Amino acid sequence: MRGKNINYDFLNCARKMPPLRHTTSETFDITQSEVARWLVSQPDIMQKIFDMAANHKMISYDQATRTWRGADNND
């Protein structure tokens, strides 16, 4: 059985990323990474992450409340 071929075109925006820092301290913290922040702010990357979460049923839309929620969220 062959796996799905993943299309990475959504990452093409990274080719235009300006010079940014990935670490700002001795202890690595992804939330402090300028690179990670820039990447997740790009519309193509945001859309792909959203689509992946929805397609893999990690999030779902509730038409009654018109909201999205995580699959394991019981609120």
C-alpha positions as CSV (number, residue, x, y, z in Angstrom):
1,M,0.0,0.0,0.0
2,R,1.4,3.4,-1.0
3,G,1.2,6.4,1.2
4,K,-0.3,9.7,0.1
5,N,2.0,12.1,-1.6
6,I,2.0,15.3,0.3
7,N,2.0,18.5,-1.7
8,Y,4.3,21.0,0.0
9,D,3.5,24.0,-2.2
10,F,2.0,25.8,0.8
11,L,5.6,26.2,2.0
12,N,6.7,28.2,-1.0
13,C,6.0,31.4,0.9
14,A,9.0,30.5,3.1
15,R,11.3,31.2,0.2
16,K,10.6,34.9,0.8
17,M,11.1,34.9,4.6
18,P,13.3,37.8,5.8
19,P,16.3,37.2,8.1
20,L,14.9,36.1,11.5
21,R,16.1,34.5,14.7
22,H,15.1,30.9,15.7
23,T,16.7,31.1,19.1
24,T,16.9,34.1,21.4
25,S,18.2,32.4,24.6
26,E,20.2,29.5,25.8
27,T,17.1,27.4,26.3
28,F,15.2,26.8,23.1
29,D,11.6,27.8,23.3
30,I,9.6,27.5,20.0
31,T,7.1,30.2,21.2
32,Q,10.0,32.7,21.2
33,S,11.1,31.8,17.6
34,E,10.8,34.6,15.2
35,V,11.0,32.1,12.4
36,A,8.1,30.0,13.8
37,R,6.0,33.1,14.4
38,W,6.6,34.3,10.8
39,L,5.8,30.9,9.3
40,V,2.5,30.5,11.1
41,S,1.4,34.0,10.2
42,Q,1.5,33.2,6.5
43,P,-2.0,32.7,4.9
44,D,-1.0,29.6,2.9
45,I,0.5,27.9,5.9
46,M,-2.5,28.9,8.1
47,Q,-4.9,27.5,5.5
48,K,-3.0,24.2,5.2
49,I,-2.8,23.7,9.0
50,F,-6.5,24.4,9.3
51,D,-7.4,22.0,6.4
52,M,-5.2,19.3,7.9
53,A,-6.9,19.6,11.3
54,A,-10.4,19.6,9.8
55,N,-9.6,16.7,7.3
56,H,-8.2,14.6,10.1
57,K,-11.2,15.3,12.3
58,M,-9.1,17.0,14.9
59,I,-11.5,20.0,14.8
60,S,-15.1,20.1,13.7
61,Y,-17.8,22.6,12.9
62,D,-21.0,22.8,14.9
63,Q,-23.7,24.3,12.6
64,A,-26.0,24.9,15.5
65,T,-23.6,27.2,17.4
66,R,-21.6,28.2,14.3
67,T,-18.3,27.5,16.0
68,W,-15.3,25.2,15.6
69,R,-14.0,23.0,18.4
70,G,-11.4,20.5,19.1
71,A,-12.4,16.8,18.9
72,D,-11.7,16.2,22.6
73,N,-13.2,19.5,23.8
74,N,-16.3,18.7,25.9
75,D,-17.3,22.3,26.7
